[in-house]
Amino acid sequence: MFLEVYAIPLNDYSKETDASVRPENKRLIEMTGVRIRSSSKFQDRAEVVLPNGDILLAVGGYDDLIQRLENAQTVIAHA
């Protein structure tokens, strides 16, 4: 399974997430070996911890991200 994310440097983070959701920031990450946790820096956000130790800040909280992943399990592929 892959997760579509928008890679946004923490320096550019703001509550106005739509400003950062641009095609040049879009990435696909493989979910194998990935961990999801609540962010210690931002109460309203979750973090995606990659196998190499990189941490991605999610646009949404832990429960929101888990719900999105559960809903995506029924999707086989996107064209």
Secondary structure by P-SEA (a helix, b strand, c coil): cbbbbbbbcccccccccccccccccbbbbbcccbbbbcccccccbbbbbccccbbbbccccaaaaaaaaaaaccccccc
